[in-house]
Protein backbone atom coordinates (compact mmCIF):
# COMPACT_ATOMS: atom_id res chain seq x y z
CA UNK A 1 0.00 0.00 0.00
CA UNK A 2 2.90 2.34 0.57
CA UNK A 3 3.36 2.80 -3.16
CA UNK A 4 -0.21 4.16 -3.42
CA UNK A 5 0.44 7.22 -1.29
CA UNK A 6 0.32 10.65 -2.82
CA UNK A 7 3.86 12.06 -2.46
CA UNK A 8 2.38 15.53 -2.00
CA UNK A 9 0.20 14.37 0.86
CA UNK A 10 0.51 15.68 4.41
CA UNK A 11 -0.06 13.12 7.16
CA UNK A 12 -1.71 13.05 10.52
CA UNK A 13 0.69 12.08 13.30
CA UNK A 14 1.34 8.36 13.35
CA UNK A 15 -1.44 6.55 15.18
CA UNK A 16 0.12 4.42 17.93
CA UNK A 17 -0.13 0.70 17.28
CA UNK A 18 -1.39 0.83 13.68
CA UNK A 19 1.88 0.06 11.93
CA UNK A 20 2.63 -2.77 14.35
CA UNK A 21 -0.83 -4.26 13.84
CA UNK A 22 -0.49 -4.13 10.06
CA UNK A 23 2.98 -5.69 10.23
CA UNK A 24 1.45 -8.55 12.24
CA UNK A 25 -1.38 -8.87 9.67
CA UNK A 26 -3.89 -7.93 12.38
CA UNK A 27 -6.05 -5.71 10.17
CA UNK A 28 -8.97 -5.75 12.60
CA UNK A 29 -6.81 -4.22 15.36
CA UNK A 30 -5.39 -1.65 12.92
CA UNK A 31 -8.89 -0.67 11.78
CA UNK A 32 -10.10 -0.32 15.38
CA UNK A 33 -7.18 1.96 16.28
CA UNK A 34 -7.72 4.14 13.21
CA UNK A 35 -11.46 4.43 13.86
CA UNK A 36 -10.88 5.37 17.48
CA UNK A 37 -8.32 8.00 16.53
CA UNK A 38 -10.56 9.54 13.87
CA UNK A 39 -13.44 9.61 16.34
CA UNK A 40 -11.26 11.38 18.91
CA UNK A 41 -10.12 13.89 16.28
CA UNK A 42 -13.75 14.64 15.44
CA UNK A 43 -14.75 15.16 19.08
CA UNK A 44 -11.84 17.20 20.45
CA UNK A 45 -13.47 19.85 22.69
CA UNK A 46 -12.70 23.52 22.21
CA UNK A 47 -14.19 26.05 24.63
CA UNK A 48 -13.85 29.71 23.68
CA UNK A 49 -14.78 32.43 26.19
CA UNK A 50 -16.09 35.74 24.83
CA UNK A 51 -16.05 38.44 27.49
CA UNK A 52 -15.73 42.20 28.06
CA UNK A 53 -17.72 45.19 29.21
CA UNK A 54 -21.51 45.18 28.96
CA UNK A 55 -22.81 46.16 25.52
CA UNK A 56 -19.49 45.57 23.72
CA UNK A 57 -21.01 43.31 21.07
CA UNK A 58 -20.05 39.97 22.60
CA UNK A 59 -23.23 38.16 21.56
CA UNK A 60 -23.04 39.48 17.99
CA UNK A 61 -19.44 38.26 17.79
CA UNK A 62 -20.50 34.81 19.05
CA UNK A 63 -23.19 34.63 16.37
CA UNK A 64 -20.88 35.79 13.59
CA UNK A 65 -18.23 33.25 14.56
CA UNK A 66 -20.89 30.52 14.30
CA UNK A 67 -22.19 31.81 10.97
CA UNK A 68 -25.58 32.85 12.39
CA UNK A 69 -27.64 36.02 12.03
CA UNK A 70 -28.59 37.74 15.29
CA UNK A 71 -32.30 36.94 14.82
CA UNK A 72 -31.80 33.32 13.82
CA UNK A 73 -32.95 30.36 15.90
CA UNK A 74 -30.14 29.28 18.21
CA UNK A 75 -28.39 32.66 18.08
CA UNK A 76 -27.15 34.38 21.21
CA UNK A 77 -29.65 37.15 22.12
CA UNK A 78 -28.45 40.66 21.32
CA UNK A 79 -29.69 44.13 22.21
CA UNK A 80 -28.75 47.66 23.12
CA UNK A 81 -28.58 46.68 26.81
CA UNK A 82 -26.72 43.83 28.51
CA UNK A 83 -28.49 40.63 27.43
CA UNK A 84 -26.17 38.04 29.01
CA UNK A 85 -26.82 37.39 32.70
CA UNK A 86 -24.84 34.16 33.05
CA UNK A 87 -22.15 32.20 31.23
CA UNK A 88 -24.04 30.68 28.29
CA UNK A 89 -22.63 28.04 25.92
CA UNK A 90 -23.43 28.17 22.20
CA UNK A 91 -22.30 25.14 20.19
CA UNK A 92 -21.29 25.51 16.58
CA UNK A 93 -24.23 24.31 14.42
CA UNK A 94 -22.11 21.76 12.52
CA UNK A 95 -19.42 21.01 15.11
CA UNK A 96 -20.96 20.78 18.60
CA UNK A 97 -17.54 19.91 20.08
CA UNK A 98 -16.65 23.59 19.58
CA UNK A 99 -18.41 25.78 22.12
CA UNK A 100 -18.44 29.56 22.22
CA UNK A 101 -19.32 30.88 25.67
CA UNK A 102 -21.07 34.22 25.87
CA UNK A 103 -19.97 35.54 29.26
CA UNK A 104 -21.70 38.29 31.26
CA UNK A 105 -20.22 41.76 31.14
CA UNK A 106 -17.37 42.21 33.58
CA UNK A 107 -17.83 44.79 36.29
CA UNK A 108 -21.58 44.40 36.74
CA UNK A 109 -23.07 44.09 40.23
CA UNK A 110 -23.56 40.35 39.81
CA UNK A 111 -20.11 39.83 38.28
CA UNK A 112 -17.60 42.16 39.98
CA UNK A 113 -14.12 42.20 38.45
CA UNK A 114 -12.35 40.62 41.41
CA UNK A 115 -14.57 37.53 41.45
CA UNK A 116 -15.32 37.36 37.73
CA UNK A 117 -13.10 34.45 36.66
CA UNK A 118 -14.17 32.26 39.55
CA UNK A 119 -17.87 32.99 38.98
CA UNK A 120 -17.74 32.11 35.25
CA UNK A 121 -15.64 28.96 35.81
CA UNK A 122 -12.43 29.94 34.00
CA UNK A 123 -10.93 26.42 34.20
CA UNK A 124 -12.99 25.02 31.32
CA UNK A 125 -11.97 27.63 28.75
CA UNK A 126 -9.13 27.13 26.26
CA UNK A 127 -8.71 30.87 25.77
CA UNK A 128 -10.48 34.22 26.29
CA UNK A 129 -11.40 36.91 23.77
CA UNK A 130 -11.82 40.26 25.55
CA UNK A 131 -14.06 42.55 23.49
CA UNK A 132 -14.52 46.31 23.62
CA UNK A 133 -16.58 48.44 21.27
CA UNK A 134 -15.04 51.75 22.29
CA UNK A 135 -12.10 51.93 24.66
CA UNK A 136 -10.64 49.16 26.77
CA UNK A 137 -11.28 49.95 30.41
CA UNK A 138 -9.58 49.20 33.71
CA UNK A 139 -11.77 46.13 34.22
CA UNK A 140 -10.56 44.69 30.89
CA UNK A 141 -6.94 45.02 32.00
CA UNK A 142 -7.67 43.55 35.43
CA UNK A 143 -9.35 40.60 33.73
CA UNK A 144 -6.41 40.08 31.37
CA UNK A 145 -3.96 40.16 34.27
CA UNK A 146 -5.99 37.61 36.21
CA UNK A 147 -6.23 35.35 33.14
CA UNK A 148 -2.47 35.67 32.76
CA UNK A 149 -1.99 34.55 36.36
CA UNK A 150 -4.10 31.48 35.60
CA UNK A 151 -1.74 30.69 32.69
CA UNK A 152 -4.49 31.00 30.10
CA UNK A 153 -4.35 32.83 26.76
CA UNK A 154 -6.38 35.98 26.05
CA UNK A 155 -6.81 38.31 23.08
CA UNK A 156 -8.01 41.93 22.89
CA UNK A 157 -10.61 42.55 20.17
CA UNK A 158 -11.94 46.00 19.30
CA UNK A 159 -15.36 45.27 17.82
CA UNK A 160 -17.71 47.40 15.71
CA UNK A 161 -14.79 48.87 13.78
CA UNK A 162 -17.16 49.18 10.81
CA UNK A 163 -19.11 51.79 12.81
CA UNK A 164 -15.87 53.71 13.43
CA UNK A 165 -15.02 53.64 9.73
CA UNK A 166 -18.50 54.77 8.76
CA UNK A 167 -18.37 57.70 11.18
CA UNK A 168 -15.02 58.87 9.79
CA UNK A 169 -16.07 58.37 6.18
CA UNK A 170 -18.05 61.64 6.28
CA UNK A 171 -14.82 63.61 6.56
CA UNK A 172 -13.41 65.05 3.33
CA UNK A 173 -9.88 63.76 3.98
CA UNK A 174 -11.06 60.29 4.99
CA UNK A 175 -8.55 57.45 4.77
CA UNK A 176 -9.55 53.95 5.91
CA UNK A 177 -5.94 52.94 6.48
CA UNK A 178 -5.21 56.03 8.56
CA UNK A 179 -8.44 55.61 10.55
CA UNK A 180 -7.60 51.99 11.42
CA UNK A 181 -4.12 53.03 12.54
CA UNK A 182 -5.55 55.74 14.78
CA UNK A 183 -8.00 53.28 16.35
CA UNK A 184 -5.32 50.65 16.88
CA UNK A 185 -2.81 53.12 18.33
CA UNK A 186 -5.46 54.51 20.67
CA UNK A 187 -6.32 51.03 21.94
CA UNK A 188 -2.67 50.16 22.50
CA UNK A 189 -1.93 53.45 24.26
CA UNK A 190 -5.04 53.09 26.39
CA UNK A 191 -4.08 49.60 27.50
CA UNK A 192 -0.51 50.72 28.07
CA UNK A 193 -1.71 53.58 30.25
CA UNK A 194 -3.65 51.08 32.33
CA UNK A 195 -0.51 49.06 32.96
CA UNK A 196 -0.54 46.51 30.15
CA UNK A 197 2.66 46.60 28.10
CA UNK A 198 2.87 45.92 24.32
CA UNK A 199 -0.64 44.53 23.84
CA UNK A 200 -1.80 43.19 20.48
CA UNK A 201 -5.25 44.44 19.52
CA UNK A 202 -7.38 42.97 16.74
CA UNK A 203 -9.83 45.26 14.93
CA UNK A 204 -12.94 43.30 13.92
CA UNK A 205 -16.37 43.85 12.42
CA UNK A 206 -18.80 41.06 13.29
CA UNK A 207 -20.80 41.93 10.16
CA UNK A 208 -17.77 41.89 7.83
CA UNK A 209 -15.45 39.20 9.13
CA UNK A 210 -13.55 39.06 5.84
CA UNK A 211 -12.30 42.60 6.45
CA UNK A 212 -9.86 43.99 8.99
CA UNK A 213 -8.09 41.68 11.51
CA UNK A 214 -10.30 38.60 11.88
CA UNK A 215 -7.95 36.54 9.70
CA UNK A 216 -4.96 37.73 11.75
CA UNK A 217 -6.84 36.72 14.89
CA UNK A 218 -7.30 33.21 13.50
CA UNK A 219 -3.62 32.97 12.57
CA UNK A 220 -2.67 33.99 16.11
CA UNK A 221 -5.08 31.52 17.71
CA UNK A 222 -3.83 28.76 15.41
CA UNK A 223 -0.25 29.47 16.45
CA UNK A 224 -1.05 29.53 20.17
CA UNK A 225 -3.37 26.52 20.40
CA UNK A 226 -2.08 23.00 21.13
CA UNK A 227 -1.63 21.15 17.83
CA UNK A 228 -4.45 18.70 18.53
CA UNK A 229 -6.98 21.55 18.82
CA UNK A 230 -6.00 23.54 15.74
CA UNK A 231 -8.16 21.60 13.29
CA UNK A 232 -11.17 21.92 15.62
CA UNK A 233 -10.83 25.71 15.37
CA UNK A 234 -10.04 25.68 11.66
CA UNK A 235 -13.12 23.67 10.63
CA UNK A 236 -15.53 26.10 12.36
CA UNK A 237 -13.86 29.20 10.96
CA UNK A 238 -16.10 31.08 8.53
CA UNK A 239 -14.74 31.09 4.97
CA UNK A 240 -13.49 34.67 5.19
CA UNK A 241 -10.89 34.26 2.42
CA UNK A 242 -9.52 31.63 0.01
CA UNK A 243 -6.59 30.98 2.36
CA UNK A 244 -8.91 29.57 5.04
CA UNK A 245 -10.50 27.26 2.47
CA UNK A 246 -7.09 26.01 1.34
CA UNK A 247 -6.05 25.39 4.96
CA UNK A 248 -9.18 23.31 5.50
CA UNK A 249 -8.40 21.30 2.40
CA UNK A 250 -4.85 20.65 3.61
CA UNK A 251 -6.10 19.59 7.04
CA UNK A 252 -8.52 17.10 5.52
CA UNK A 253 -5.86 15.83 3.15
CA UNK A 254 -3.67 14.91 6.11
CA UNK A 255 -6.33 12.36 7.06
CA UNK A 256 -6.67 10.72 3.65
CA UNK A 257 -3.97 8.11 4.25
CA UNK A 258 -5.65 6.78 7.38
CA UNK A 259 -9.12 6.77 5.83
CA UNK A 260 -7.79 4.78 2.88
CA UNK A 261 -5.96 2.42 5.24
CA UNK A 262 -9.21 1.87 7.14
CA UNK A 263 -10.89 0.95 3.86
CA UNK A 264 -8.05 -1.44 3.02
CA UNK A 265 -8.49 -3.17 6.37
CA UNK A 266 -12.10 -3.87 5.45
CA UNK A 267 -10.93 -5.48 2.22
CA UNK A 268 -8.89 -8.00 4.22
CA UNK A 269 -12.04 -9.86 5.29
CA UNK A 270 -13.21 -12.33 2.57
CA UNK A 271 -16.92 -11.52 2.81
CA UNK A 272 -18.67 -10.50 -0.43
CA UNK A 273 -19.67 -6.82 -0.47
CA UNK A 274 -18.09 -6.06 2.91
CA UNK A 275 -15.29 -3.87 1.56
CA UNK A 276 -17.67 -1.75 -0.53
CA UNK A 277 -19.92 -1.33 2.53
CA UNK A 278 -16.92 -0.27 4.63
CA UNK A 279 -15.71 2.07 1.88
CA UNK A 280 -19.08 3.80 1.59
CA UNK A 281 -19.46 4.17 5.37
CA UNK A 282 -15.99 5.75 5.54
CA UNK A 283 -16.74 7.99 2.58
CA UNK A 284 -20.12 9.21 3.84
CA UNK A 285 -18.62 10.32 7.13
CA UNK A 286 -15.62 12.00 5.51
CA UNK A 287 -17.60 13.76 2.78
CA UNK A 288 -20.17 15.04 5.29
CA UNK A 289 -17.27 16.58 7.22
CA UNK A 290 -15.94 18.22 4.06
CA UNK A 291 -19.33 19.70 3.19
CA UNK A 292 -19.85 21.06 6.71
CA UNK A 293 -16.37 22.58 7.04
CA UNK A 294 -16.59 24.27 3.65
CA UNK A 295 -20.05 25.66 4.49
CA UNK A 296 -21.65 23.89 1.54
CA UNK A 297 -24.51 22.21 3.39
CA UNK A 298 -27.99 23.60 2.75
CA UNK A 299 -28.48 25.38 6.14
CA UNK A 300 -25.04 27.05 5.92
CA UNK A 301 -25.66 28.25 2.37
CA UNK A 302 -29.05 29.65 3.34
CA UNK A 303 -27.53 31.47 6.32
CA UNK A 304 -24.84 32.88 4.02
CA UNK A 305 -27.57 34.07 1.66
CA UNK A 306 -29.40 35.78 4.53
CA UNK A 307 -26.25 37.52 5.78
CA UNK A 308 -24.97 38.71 2.42
CA UNK A 309 -28.21 39.32 0.54
CA UNK A 310 -27.02 37.12 -2.34
CA UNK A 311 -29.94 34.83 -3.35
CA UNK A 312 -29.56 31.19 -2.32
CA UNK A 313 -30.16 30.11 -5.93
CA UNK A 314 -27.28 32.32 -7.10
CA UNK A 315 -24.92 30.73 -4.58
CA UNK A 316 -25.98 27.24 -5.68
CA UNK A 317 -25.57 28.17 -9.35
CA UNK A 318 -21.77 28.39 -9.02
CA UNK A 319 -21.51 24.98 -7.33
CA UNK A 320 -20.33 22.05 -9.46
CA UNK A 321 -20.21 19.10 -7.04
CA UNK A 322 -23.50 17.16 -6.69
CA UNK A 323 -22.51 16.54 -3.05
CA UNK A 324 -22.82 20.23 -2.10
CA UNK A 325 -26.23 21.66 -1.17
CA UNK A 326 -27.51 18.09 -0.92
CA UNK A 327 -28.16 15.40 1.65
CA UNK A 328 -25.20 13.01 1.66
CA UNK A 329 -26.72 9.55 1.18
CA UNK A 330 -25.18 6.20 0.28
CA UNK A 331 -27.03 6.23 -3.04
CA UNK A 332 -25.80 9.71 -3.98
CA UNK A 333 -22.24 8.88 -2.99
CA UNK A 334 -22.14 5.63 -4.97
CA UNK A 335 -23.40 7.53 -8.00
CA UNK A 336 -20.66 10.15 -7.60
CA UNK A 337 -18.02 7.47 -7.05
CA UNK A 338 -18.75 5.87 -10.40
CA UNK A 339 -18.12 9.23 -12.05
CA UNK A 340 -14.58 9.45 -10.69
CA UNK A 341 -12.27 8.05 -13.37
CA UNK A 342 -11.84 4.23 -13.26
CA UNK A 343 -13.36 3.99 -9.76
CA UNK A 344 -16.12 1.56 -10.74
CA UNK A 345 -13.54 -0.68 -12.44
CA UNK A 346 -11.31 -0.61 -9.35
CA UNK A 347 -14.25 -1.48 -7.08
CA UNK A 348 -15.22 -4.45 -9.25
CA UNK A 349 -11.62 -5.62 -9.48
CA UNK A 350 -11.26 -5.38 -5.71
CA UNK A 351 -14.30 -7.55 -5.06
CA UNK A 352 -13.15 -10.16 -7.59
CA UNK A 353 -9.53 -10.23 -6.46
CA UNK A 354 -10.39 -11.07 -2.86
CA UNK A 355 -11.17 -14.65 -3.82
CA UNK A 356 -7.96 -15.35 -5.75
CA UNK A 357 -5.99 -17.95 -3.73
CA UNK A 358 -2.96 -16.71 -1.80
CA UNK A 359 -2.63 -13.27 -3.40
CA UNK A 360 -6.30 -12.21 -3.44
CA UNK A 361 -6.52 -10.45 -0.08
CA UNK A 362 -3.32 -8.35 -0.44
CA UNK A 363 -4.37 -7.29 -3.95
CA UNK A 364 -7.86 -6.39 -2.71
CA UNK A 365 -6.38 -4.30 0.10
CA UNK A 366 -4.22 -2.33 -2.33
CA UNK A 367 -7.15 -1.76 -4.68
CA UNK A 368 -9.38 -0.67 -1.80
CA UNK A 369 -6.73 1.77 -0.59
CA UNK A 370 -6.32 3.24 -4.07
CA UNK A 371 -10.08 3.50 -4.66
CA UNK A 372 -10.84 5.24 -1.36
CA UNK A 373 -7.86 7.58 -1.61
CA UNK A 374 -8.64 8.48 -5.21
CA UNK A 375 -12.35 9.13 -4.58
CA UNK A 376 -11.86 11.19 -1.41
CA UNK A 377 -9.05 13.23 -2.95
CA UNK A 378 -11.17 14.06 -6.01
CA UNK A 379 -14.25 14.93 -3.94
CA UNK A 380 -12.19 17.05 -1.52
CA UNK A 381 -10.61 19.05 -4.34
CA UNK A 382 -13.95 19.63 -6.06
CA UNK A 383 -15.68 20.78 -2.87
CA UNK A 384 -12.79 23.12 -2.01
CA UNK A 385 -13.09 24.69 -5.47
CA UNK A 386 -16.85 25.09 -4.95
CA UNK A 387 -16.25 26.76 -1.58
CA UNK A 388 -13.94 29.31 -3.22
CA UNK A 389 -16.53 30.03 -5.92
CA UNK A 390 -19.28 30.48 -3.32
CA UNK A 391 -17.01 32.82 -1.34
CA UNK A 392 -16.38 34.95 -4.42
CA UNK A 393 -20.10 35.00 -5.32
CA UNK A 394 -21.06 36.06 -1.79
CA UNK A 395 -18.83 39.13 -2.08
CA UNK A 396 -20.64 40.41 -5.19
C-alpha positions in Angstrom: 0.0 0.0 0.0 2.9 2.3 0.6 3.4 2.8 -3.2 -0.2 4.2 -3.4 0.4 7.2 -1.3 0.3 10.6 -2.8 3.9 12.1 -2.5 2.4 15.5 -2.0 0.2 14.4 0.9 0.5 15.7 4.4 -0.1 13.1 7.2 -1.7 13.1 10.5 0.7 12.1 13.3 1.3 8.4 13.3 -1.4 6.6 15.2 0.1 4.4 17.9 -0.1 0.7 17.3 -1.4 0.8 13.7 1.9 0.1 11.9 2.6 -2.8 14.3 -0.8 -4.3 13.8 -0.5 -4.1 10.1 3.0 -5.7 10.2 1.4 -8.6 12.2 -1.4 -8.9 9.7 -3.9 -7.9 12.4 -6.0 -5.7 10.2 -9.0 -5.7 12.6 -6.8 -4.2 15.4 -5.4 -1.7 12.9 -8.9 -0.7 11.8 -10.1 -0.3 15.4 -7.2 2.0 16.3 -7.7 4.1 13.2 -11.5 4.4 13.9 -10.9 5.4 17.5 -8.3 8.0 16.5 -10.6 9.5 13.9 -13.4 9.6 16.3 -11.3 11.4 18.9 -10.1 13.9 16.3 -13.7 14.6 15.4 -14.7 15.2 19.1 -11.8 17.2 20.5 -13.5 19.8 22.7 -12.7 23.5 22.2 -14.2 26.0 24.6 -13.9 29.7 23.7 -14.8 32.4 26.2 -16.1 35.7 24.8 -16.0 38.4 27.5 -15.7 42.2 28.1 -17.7 45.2 29.2 -21.5 45.2 29.0 -22.8 46.2 25.5 -19.5 45.6 23.7 -21.0 43.3 21.1 -20.0 40.0 22.6 -23.2 38.2 21.6 -23.0 39.5 18.0 -19.4 38.3 17.8 -20.5 34.8 19.1 -23.2 34.6 16.4 -20.9 35.8 13.6 -18.2 33.2 14.6 -20.9 30.5 14.3 -22.2 31.8 11.0 -25.6 32.9 12.4 -27.6 36.0 12.0 -28.6 37.7 15.3 -32.3 36.9 14.8 -31.8 33.3 13.8 -33.0 30.4 15.9 -30.1 29.3 18.2 -28.4 32.7 18.1 -27.2 34.4 21.2 -29.6 37.2 22.1 -28.5 40.7 21.3 -29.7 44.1 22.2 -28.7 47.7 23.1 -28.6 46.7 26.8 -26.7 43.8 28.5 -28.5 40.6 27.4 -26.2 38.0 29.0 -26.8 37.4 32.7 -24.8 34.2 33.0 -22.1 32.2 31.2 -24.0 30.7 28.3 -22.6 28.0 25.9 -23.4 28.2 22.2 -22.3 25.1 20.2 -21.3 25.5 16.6 -24.2 24.3 14.4 -22.1 21.8 12.5 -19.4 21.0 15.1 -21.0 20.8 18.6 -17.5 19.9 20.1 -16.7 23.6 19.6 -18.4 25.8 22.1 -18.4 29.6 22.2 -19.3 30.9 25.7 -21.1 34.2 25.9 -20.0 35.5 29.3 -21.7 38.3 31.3 -20.2 41.8 31.1 -17.4 42.2 33.6 -17.8 44.8 36.3 -21.6 44.4 36.7 -23.1 44.1 40.2 -23.6 40.3 39.8 -20.1 39.8 38.3 -17.6 42.2 40.0 -14.1 42.2 38.4 -12.4 40.6 41.4 -14.6 37.5 41.4 -15.3 37.4 37.7 -13.1 34.4 36.7 -14.2 32.3 39.5 -17.9 33.0 39.0 -17.7 32.1 35.3 -15.6 29.0 35.8 -12.4 29.9 34.0 -10.9 26.4 34.2 -13.0 25.0 31.3 -12.0 27.6 28.7 -9.1 27.1 26.3 -8.7 30.9 25.8 -10.5 34.2 26.3 -11.4 36.9 23.8 -11.8 40.3 25.5 -14.1 42.5 23.5 -14.5 46.3 23.6 -16.6 48.4 21.3 -15.0 51.8 22.3 -12.1 51.9 24.7 -10.6 49.2 26.8 -11.3 50.0 30.4 -9.6 49.2 33.7 -11.8 46.1 34.2 -10.6 44.7 30.9 -6.9 45.0 32.0 -7.7 43.5 35.4 -9.3 40.6 33.7 -6.4 40.1 31.4 -4.0 40.2 34.3 -6.0 37.6 36.2 -6.2 35.4 33.1 -2.5 35.7 32.8 -2.0 34.5 36.4 -4.1 31.5 35.6 -1.7 30.7 32.7 -4.5 31.0 30.1 -4.4 32.8 26.8 -6.4 36.0 26.0 -6.8 38.3 23.1 -8.0 41.9 22.9 -10.6 42.5 20.2 -11.9 46.0 19.3 -15.4 45.3 17.8 -17.7 47.4 15.7 -14.8 48.9 13.8 -17.2 49.2 10.8 -19.1 51.8 12.8 -15.9 53.7 13.4 -15.0 53.6 9.7 -18.5 54.8 8.8 -18.4 57.7 11.2 -15.0 58.9 9.8 -16.1 58.4 6.2 -18.1 61.6 6.3 -14.8 63.6 6.6 -13.4 65.1 3.3 -9.9 63.8 4.0 -11.1 60.3 5.0 -8.5 57.5 4.8 -9.6 54.0 5.9 -5.9 52.9 6.5 -5.2 56.0 8.6 -8.4 55.6 10.6 -7.6 52.0 11.4 -4.1 53.0 12.5 -5.5 55.7 14.8 -8.0 53.3 16.3 -5.3 50.6 16.9 -2.8 53.1 18.3 -5.5 54.5 20.7 -6.3 51.0 21.9 -2.7 50.2 22.5 -1.9 53.5 24.3 -5.0 53.1 26.4 -4.1 49.6 27.5 -0.5 50.7 28.1 -1.7 53.6 30.2 -3.7 51.1 32.3 -0.5 49.1 33.0 -0.5 46.5 30.1 2.7 46.6 28.1 2.9 45.9 24.3 -0.6 44.5 23.8 -1.8 43.2 20.5 -5.3 44.4 19.5 -7.4 43.0 16.7 -9.8 45.3 14.9 -12.9 43.3 13.9 -16.4 43.8 12.4 -18.8 41.1 13.3 -20.8 41.9 10.2 -17.8 41.9 7.8 -15.5 39.2 9.1 -13.6 39.1 5.8 -12.3 42.6 6.4 -9.9 44.0 9.0 -8.1 41.7 11.5 -10.3 38.6 11.9 -7.9 36.5 9.7 -5.0 37.7 11.7 -6.8 36.7 14.9 -7.3 33.2 13.5 -3.6 33.0 12.6 -2.7 34.0 16.1 -5.1 31.5 17.7 -3.8 28.8 15.4 -0.2 29.5 16.4 -1.1 29.5 20.2 -3.4 26.5 20.4 -2.1 23.0 21.1 -1.6 21.2 17.8 -4.5 18.7 18.5 -7.0 21.6 18.8 -6.0 23.5 15.7 -8.2 21.6 13.3 -11.2 21.9 15.6 -10.8 25.7 15.4 -10.0 25.7 11.7 -13.1 23.7 10.6 -15.5 26.1 12.4 -13.9 29.2 11.0 -16.1 31.1 8.5 -14.7 31.1 5.0 -13.5 34.7 5.2 -10.9 34.3 2.4 -9.5 31.6 0.0 -6.6 31.0 2.4 -8.9 29.6 5.0 -10.5 27.3 2.5 -7.1 26.0 1.3 -6.0 25.4 5.0 -9.2 23.3 5.5 -8.4 21.3 2.4 -4.8 20.6 3.6 -6.1 19.6 7.0 -8.5 17.1 5.5 -5.9 15.8 3.1 -3.7 14.9 6.1 -6.3 12.4 7.1 -6.7 10.7 3.7 -4.0 8.1 4.2 -5.7 6.8 7.4 -9.1 6.8 5.8 -7.8 4.8 2.9 -6.0 2.4 5.2 -9.2 1.9 7.1 -10.9 1.0 3.9 -8.0 -1.4 3.0 -8.5 -3.2 6.4 -12.1 -3.9 5.5 -10.9 -5.5 2.2 -8.9 -8.0 4.2 -12.0 -9.9 5.3 -13.2 -12.3 2.6 -16.9 -11.5 2.8 -18.7 -10.5 -0.4 -19.7 -6.8 -0.5 -18.1 -6.1 2.9 -15.3 -3.9 1.6 -17.7 -1.8 -0.5 -19.9 -1.3 2.5 -16.9 -0.3 4.6 -15.7 2.1 1.9 -19.1 3.8 1.6 -19.5 4.2 5.4 -16.0 5.7 5.5 -16.7 8.0 2.6 -20.1 9.2 3.8 -18.6 10.3 7.1 -15.6 12.0 5.5 -17.6 13.8 2.8 -20.2 15.0 5.3 -17.3 16.6 7.2 -15.9 18.2 4.1 -19.3 19.7 3.2 -19.9 21.1 6.7 -16.4 22.6 7.0 -16.6 24.3 3.6 -20.0 25.7 4.5 -21.7 23.9 1.5 -24.5 22.2 3.4 -28.0 23.6 2.8 -28.5 25.4 6.1 -25.0 27.0 5.9 -25.7 28.3 2.4 -29.1 29.6 3.3 -27.5 31.5 6.3 -24.8 32.9 4.0 -27.6 34.1 1.7 -29.4 35.8 4.5 -26.2 37.5 5.8 -25.0 38.7 2.4 -28.2 39.3 0.5 -27.0 37.1 -2.3 -29.9 34.8 -3.3 -29.6 31.2 -2.3 -30.2 30.1 -5.9 -27.3 32.3 -7.1 -24.9 30.7 -4.6 -26.0 27.2 -5.7 -25.6 28.2 -9.3 -21.8 28.4 -9.0 -21.5 25.0 -7.3 -20.3 22.1 -9.5 -20.2 19.1 -7.0 -23.5 17.2 -6.7 -22.5 16.5 -3.0 -22.8 20.2 -2.1 -26.2 21.7 -1.2 -27.5 18.1 -0.9 -28.2 15.4 1.7 -25.2 13.0 1.7 -26.7 9.6 1.2 -25.2 6.2 0.3 -27.0 6.2 -3.0 -25.8 9.7 -4.0 -22.2 8.9 -3.0 -22.1 5.6 -5.0 -23.4 7.5 -8.0 -20.7 10.1 -7.6 -18.0 7.5 -7.0 -18.8 5.9 -10.4 -18.1 9.2 -12.1 -14.6 9.4 -10.7 -12.3 8.0 -13.4 -11.8 4.2 -13.3 -13.4 4.0 -9.8 -16.1 1.6 -10.7 -13.5 -0.7 -12.4 -11.3 -0.6 -9.4 -14.3 -1.5 -7.1 -15.2 -4.5 -9.2 -11.6 -5.6 -9.5 -11.3 -5.4 -5.7 -14.3 -7.6 -5.1 -13.2 -10.2 -7.6 -9.5 -10.2 -6.5 -10.4 -11.1 -2.9 -11.2 -14.6 -3.8 -8.0 -15.3 -5.8 -6.0 -18.0 -3.7 -3.0 -16.7 -1.8 -2.6 -13.3 -3.4 -6.3 -12.2 -3.4 -6.5 -10.4 -0.1 -3.3 -8.3 -0.4 -4.4 -7.3 -3.9 -7.9 -6.4 -2.7 -6.4 -4.3 0.1 -4.2 -2.3 -2.3 -7.1 -1.8 -4.7 -9.4 -0.7 -1.8 -6.7 1.8 -0.6 -6.3 3.2 -4.1 -10.1 3.5 -4.7 -10.8 5.2 -1.4 -7.9 7.6 -1.6 -8.6 8.5 -5.2 -12.4 9.1 -4.6 -11.9 11.2 -1.4 -9.1 13.2 -2.9 -11.2 14.1 -6.0 -14.3 14.9 -3.9 -12.2 17.0 -1.5 -10.6 19.1 -4.3 -14.0 19.6 -6.1 -15.7 20.8 -2.9 -12.8 23.1 -2.0 -13.1 24.7 -5.5 -16.8 25.1 -4.9 -16.2 26.8 -1.6 -13.9 29.3 -3.2 -16.5 30.0 -5.9 -19.3 30.5 -3.3 -17.0 32.8 -1.3 -16.4 35.0 -4.4 -20.1 35.0 -5.3 -21.1 36.1 -1.8 -18.8 39.1 -2.1 -20.6 40.4 -5.2 
